[in-house]
Amino acid sequence: MKVPLLNNKRFLAGIMFLVIGAVAIYIAQDYPMGTALRMGPGYFPIVLGGIMGLFGIYELVIGVLKPDAVQGNWSIRALLVLPIAAVIFGVLMEHGGFVPALTAERMYPRS
């Protein structure tokens, strides 16, 4: 079965893991690394970003060897509303605190 790479869910997951890992390493590259015994603020995001990158490579390879097509349609709610809600929650956490952010999150019922 021939599945195009842009419709291959494991390939797309691998790309996602690679991008998130690379962004984590890029953001944390200016933080002091420290050592394994005395970890600095950059140690965890760099190591976690590297692990995510390795997992992304693994998913890319498995996606090419065993293609599996994406089932269903893309949800507009998932693509737009959920990231916007996460950003609003983060802004409320920063400027209002935990209680207002949690209250705003609980005002909208889950479907």
N, CA, C and O of each residue as an XYZ file, in Angstrom:
444
protein
N       0.843     -1.177      0.000
C       0.000      0.000      0.000
C       0.890      1.242      0.000
O       1.726      1.412      0.887
N       0.709      2.088     -0.977
C       1.487      3.314     -1.104
C       0.760      4.455     -0.398
O      -0.355      4.815     -0.774
N       1.398      5.023      0.629
C       0.819      6.143      1.376
C       1.744      7.350      1.194
O       2.937      7.251      1.481
N       1.221      8.487      0.723
C       2.069      9.681      0.610
C       2.589     10.110      1.984
O       1.910      9.937      2.997
N       3.786     10.664      2.004
C       4.395     11.042      3.281
C       3.569     12.079      4.038
O       3.562     12.074      5.269
N       2.881     12.956      3.337
C       2.073     13.972      4.021
C       0.752     13.420      4.542
O      -0.014     14.148      5.174
N       0.477     12.155      4.289
C      -0.718     11.505      4.831
C      -0.322     10.311      5.710
O      -1.171      9.492      6.060
N       0.949     10.212      6.061
C       1.483      9.121      6.869
C       1.593      9.595      8.314
O       2.412     10.461      8.621
N       0.769      9.027      9.210
C       0.705      9.571     10.569
C       1.989      9.379     11.366
O       2.331     10.249     12.166
N       2.712      8.281     11.183
C       3.963      8.099     11.929
C       5.049      9.029     11.399
O       5.863      9.535     12.171
N       5.064      9.252     10.103
C       6.021     10.195      9.529
C       5.755     11.601     10.044
O       6.689     12.311     10.417
N       4.491     12.010     10.070
C       4.130     13.333     10.579
C       4.438     13.465     12.068
O       4.870     14.525     12.522
N       4.219     12.393     12.828
C       4.565     12.418     14.257
C       6.068     12.578     14.435
O       6.515     13.303     15.324
N       6.846     11.909     13.600
C       8.303     12.049     13.665
C       8.749     13.461     13.374
O       9.648     13.977     14.038
N       8.134     14.097     12.387
C       8.457     15.496     12.070
C       8.122     16.388     13.268
O       8.894     17.280     13.619
N       6.964     16.142     13.893
C       6.553     16.939     15.040
C       7.566     16.799     16.186
O       7.965     17.797     16.785
N       7.978     15.566     16.487
C       8.954     15.361     17.557
C      10.292     16.010     17.235
O      10.927     16.587     18.117
N      10.727     15.921     15.981
C      11.987     16.558     15.591
C      11.914     18.075     15.751
O      12.855     18.691     16.250
N      10.814     18.672     15.338
C      10.681     20.129     15.433
C      10.637     20.579     16.895
O      11.304     21.544     17.268
N       9.856     19.886     17.718
C       9.768     20.271     19.137
C      11.121     20.098     19.826
O      11.526     20.952     20.614
N      11.821     19.001     19.537
C      13.143     18.785     20.118
C      14.133     19.841     19.681
O      14.910     20.338     20.496
N      14.115     20.196     18.385
C      15.041     21.209     17.883
C      14.740     22.581     18.487
O      15.665     23.323     18.818
N      13.461     22.926     18.635
C      13.096     24.213     19.240
C      13.522     24.252     20.708
O      14.007     25.279     21.183
N      13.345     23.145     21.428
C      13.756     23.099     22.839
C      15.267     23.291     22.962
O      15.727     24.028     23.834
N      16.034     22.642     22.105
C      17.493     22.793     22.150
C      17.888     24.209     21.763
O      18.776     24.794     22.383
N      17.239     24.767     20.744
C      17.567     26.127     20.305
C      17.281     27.154     21.404
O      18.092     28.049     21.642
N      16.140     27.027     22.066
C      15.789     27.980     23.125
C      16.738     27.850     24.313
O      17.098     28.854     24.927
N      17.145     26.629     24.641
C      17.949     26.398     25.843
C      19.443     26.500     25.597
O      20.219     26.289     26.530
N      19.880     26.811     24.392
C      21.314     26.795     24.117
C      22.084     27.890     24.851
O      23.294     27.761     25.036
N      21.424     28.948     25.267
C      22.113     30.020     26.000
C      22.093     29.809     27.510
O      22.743     30.555     28.243
N      21.362     28.809     27.985
C      21.311     28.528     29.414
C      22.563     27.763     29.834
O      23.103     26.982     29.050
N      23.032     27.980     31.068
C      24.180     27.200     31.539
C      23.825     25.716     31.635
O      22.782     25.355     32.181
N      24.692     24.866     31.105
C      24.426     23.430     31.042
C      24.676     22.743     32.381
O      23.847     21.952     32.830
N      25.786     23.028     33.012
C      26.128     22.323     34.244
C      26.652     20.927     33.944
O      27.078     20.645     32.824
N      26.620     20.058     34.939
C      27.062     18.671     34.770
C      25.922     17.751     35.166
O      24.857     18.207     35.583
N      26.153     16.458     35.033
C      25.115     15.498     35.407
C      24.867     15.530     36.923
O      23.754     15.255     37.372
N      25.892     15.861     37.706
C      25.719     15.919     39.157
C      25.177     17.265     39.622
O      24.433     17.329     40.601
N      25.539     18.328     38.936
C      25.045     19.669     39.266
C      24.444     20.271     38.010
O      25.087     21.045     37.301
N      23.208     19.903     37.752
C      22.541     20.310     36.515
C      22.202     21.790     36.542
O      21.699     22.319     37.534
N      22.490     22.440     35.425
C      22.116     23.832     35.257
C      20.730     23.928     34.632
O      20.112     22.907     34.328
N      20.241     25.146     34.440
C      18.901     25.309     33.879
C      18.780     24.841     32.430
O      17.665     24.629     31.952
N      19.886     24.676     31.725
C      19.808     24.220     30.345
C      19.922     22.723     30.178
O      19.688     22.208     29.084
N      20.276     22.011     31.236
C      20.523     20.578     31.126
C      19.266     19.809     30.730
O      19.284     19.045     29.765
N      18.188     20.005     31.460
C      16.969     19.231     31.204
C      16.365     19.516     29.831
O      16.054     18.565     29.114
N      16.179     20.799     29.417
C      15.587     21.006     28.092
C      16.468     20.507     26.952
O      15.948     20.044     25.937
N      17.788     20.590     27.094
C      18.672     20.108     26.025
C      18.639     18.591     25.949
O      18.554     18.031     24.856
N      18.703     17.924     27.078
C      18.657     16.455     27.076
C      17.288     15.972     26.598
O      17.208     15.048     25.790
N      16.220     16.584     27.087
C      14.880     16.189     26.655
C      14.672     16.475     25.170
O      14.059     15.669     24.470
N      15.170     17.607     24.680
C      15.084     17.918     23.257
C      15.854     16.909     22.419
O      15.402     16.531     21.339
N      17.007     16.469     22.901
C      17.776     15.443     22.192
C      17.049     14.108     22.156
O      17.039     13.430     21.128
N      16.442     13.729     23.273
C      15.676     12.476     23.314
C      14.476     12.557     22.382
O      14.163     11.596     21.679
N      13.803     13.710     22.378
C      12.665     13.868     21.468
C      13.112     13.823     20.011
O      12.398     13.286     19.164
N      14.275     14.376     19.710
C      14.809     14.312     18.359
C      15.110     12.882     17.937
O      14.809     12.488     16.810
N      15.704     12.100     18.840
C      15.975     10.688     18.540
C      14.683      9.910     18.332
O      14.582      9.080     17.429
N      13.702     10.189     19.177
C      12.409      9.523     19.015
C      11.755      9.941     17.705
O      11.090      9.130     17.060
N      11.934     11.194     17.303
C      11.410     11.664     16.028
C      12.051     10.946     14.852
O      11.365     10.589     13.894
N      13.368     10.731     14.914
C      14.047      9.974     13.860
C      13.514      8.557     13.798
O      13.283      8.025     12.712
N      13.315      7.941     14.957
C      12.758      6.586     15.004
C      11.374      6.543     14.351
O      11.089      5.645     13.559
N      10.523      7.503     14.680
C       9.180      7.543     14.100
C       9.230      7.788     12.596
O       8.428      7.216     11.858
N      10.144      8.614     12.132
C      10.291      8.842     10.690
C      10.643      7.544      9.968
O      10.061      7.224      8.932
N      11.596      6.804     10.520
C      12.021      5.549      9.890
C      10.880      4.543      9.883
O      10.612      3.916      8.858
N      10.202      4.381     11.023
C       9.075      3.438     11.091
C       7.958      3.889     10.156
O       7.303      3.050      9.537
N       7.730      5.180     10.042
C       6.697      5.689      9.147
C       6.997      5.392      7.691
O       6.081      5.133      6.910
N       8.274      5.426      7.312
C       8.637      5.113      5.931
C       8.548      3.605      5.683
O       8.104      3.173      4.620
N       8.972      2.808      6.666
C       8.968      1.353      6.486
C       7.578      0.740      6.585
O       7.257     -0.192      5.847
N       6.755      1.251      7.486
C       5.401      0.727      7.685
C       4.396      1.872      7.591
O       3.934      2.369      8.618
N       4.056      2.294      6.386
C       3.148      3.451      6.239
C       1.751      3.153      6.771
O       1.217      2.056      6.605
N       1.182      4.159      7.411
C      -0.164      4.066      7.966
C      -0.856      5.402      7.714
O      -0.422      6.435      8.224
N      -1.922      5.382      6.932
C      -2.589      6.618      6.532
C      -3.325      7.255      7.705
O      -3.792      6.568      8.614
N      -3.418      8.582      7.664
C      -4.182      9.335      8.658
C      -5.664      9.074      8.397
O      -6.126      9.183      7.262
N      -6.400      8.732      9.441
C      -7.830      8.458      9.329
C      -8.621      9.677      9.770
O      -8.213     10.365     10.706
N      -9.736      9.960      9.122
C     -10.621     11.042      9.545
C     -10.218     12.384      8.975
O      -9.361     12.480      8.097
N     -10.860     13.419      9.498
C     -10.645     14.786      9.033
C      -9.951     15.597     10.110
O      -9.899     15.199     11.274
N      -9.413     16.749      9.701
C      -8.807     17.671     10.645
C      -9.918     18.444     11.348
O     -10.875     18.882     10.710
N      -9.794     18.608     12.634
C     -10.780     19.336     13.418
C     -10.348     20.798     13.550
O      -9.250     21.092     14.024
N     -11.218     21.700     13.130
C     -10.927     23.134     13.259
C     -10.802     23.516     14.730
O      -9.975     24.353     15.092
N     -11.616     22.907     15.566
C     -11.550     23.208     16.999
C     -10.194     22.840     17.572
O      -9.601     23.606     18.333
N      -9.711     21.676     17.208
C      -8.416     21.238     17.728
C      -7.282     22.110     17.206
O      -6.320     22.376     17.926
N      -7.389     22.548     15.979
C      -6.308     23.332     15.381
C      -6.303     24.791     15.822
O      -5.243     25.418     15.840
N      -7.453     25.345     16.177
C      -7.518     26.762     16.519
C      -7.847     27.025     17.980
O      -7.119     27.748     18.661
N      -8.920     26.455     18.459
C      -9.425     26.799     19.782
C      -8.506     26.299     20.907
O      -8.262     27.026     21.870
N      -8.005     25.090     20.796
C      -7.186     24.555     21.883
C      -5.864     25.299     22.075
O      -5.513     25.597     23.217
N      -5.109     25.617     21.010
C      -3.907     26.426     21.238
C      -4.217     27.824     21.765
O      -3.478     28.352     22.596
N      -5.306     28.427     21.288
C      -5.682     29.750     21.789
C      -6.032     29.676     23.271
O      -5.654     30.558     24.043
N      -6.749     28.631     23.672
C      -7.101     28.455     25.084
C      -5.844     28.265     25.942
O      -5.768     28.778     27.059
N      -4.874     27.538     25.422
C      -3.626     27.342     26.175
C      -2.872     28.659     26.348
O      -2.307     28.913     27.412
N      -2.860     29.495     25.315
C      -2.192     30.794     25.405
C      -2.915     31.699     26.401
O      -2.273     32.375     27.205
N      -4.246     31.715     26.350
C      -5.022     32.525     27.298
C      -4.774     32.067     28.736
O      -4.624     32.887     29.642
N      -4.732     30.748     28.935
C      -4.439     30.217     30.269
C      -3.059     30.673     30.739
O      -2.894     31.070     31.892
N      -2.066     30.617     29.846
C      -0.715     31.048     30.216
C      -0.646     32.534     30.547
O       0.033     32.930     31.495
N      -1.344     33.355     29.773
C      -1.351     34.798     30.039
C      -2.039     35.078     31.370
O      -1.557     35.893     32.157
N      -3.157     34.412     31.626
C      -3.838     34.603     32.915
C      -2.979     34.114     34.079
O      -2.994     34.715     35.153
N      -2.238     33.036     33.877
C      -1.341     32.557     34.943
C      -0.277     33.603     35.249
O       0.055     33.843     36.410
N       0.254     34.224     34.198
C       1.331     35.200     34.382
C       0.830     36.483     35.027
O       1.485     37.023     35.919
N      -0.317     36.974     34.588
C      -0.778     38.287     35.043
C      -1.828     38.228     36.142
O      -1.942     39.167     36.930
N      -2.593     37.152     36.212
C      -3.665     37.098     37.196
C      -3.422     36.094     38.312
O      -3.944     36.251     39.416
N      -2.639     35.072     38.032
C      -2.390     34.043     39.024
C      -3.151     32.765     38.709
O      -3.877     32.669     37.719
N      -2.961     31.794     39.581
C      -3.512     30.462     39.351
C      -5.032     30.425     39.441
O      -5.685     29.803     38.603
N      -5.600     31.079     40.445
C      -7.047     30.999     40.665
C      -7.837     31.604     39.503
O      -8.768     30.955     39.027
N      -7.521     32.813     39.018
C      -8.267     33.325     37.854
C      -8.090     32.462     36.601
O      -9.040     32.266     35.842
N      -6.882     31.948     36.386
C      -6.650     31.102     35.211
C      -7.449     29.810     35.311
O      -8.032     29.362     34.324
N      -7.480     29.217     36.484
C      -8.239     27.986     36.675
C      -9.737     28.252     36.566
O     -10.476     27.436     36.014
N     -10.188     29.392     37.091
C     -11.598     29.746     37.001
C     -12.010     29.948     35.541
O     -13.070     29.479     35.126
N     -11.185     30.635     34.771
C     -11.496     30.862     33.353
C     -11.491     29.541     32.604
O     -12.297     29.351     31.693
N     -10.619     28.639     32.958
C     -10.556     27.338     32.293
C     -11.807     26.519     32.615
O     -12.287     25.775     31.759
N     -12.330     26.638     33.805
C     -13.503     25.871     34.214
C     -14.818     26.479     33.729
O     -15.861     25.830     33.819
N     -14.790     27.711     33.217
C     -16.018     28.342     32.729
C     -16.517     27.711     31.459
O     -17.714     27.765     31.174
N     -15.634     27.112     30.687
C     -16.013     26.517     29.410
C     -16.080     25.015     29.552
O     -15.060     24.374     29.808
N     -17.276     24.429     29.390
C     -17.414     22.975     29.563
C     -16.706     22.232     28.451
O     -16.567     22.722     27.330
N     -16.264     21.036     28.796
C     -15.604     20.169     27.811
C     -16.677     19.428     27.025
O     -17.737     19.089     27.550
N     -16.375     19.186     25.763
C     -17.334     18.437     24.955
C     -16.854     17.028     24.715
O     -17.535     16.248     24.051
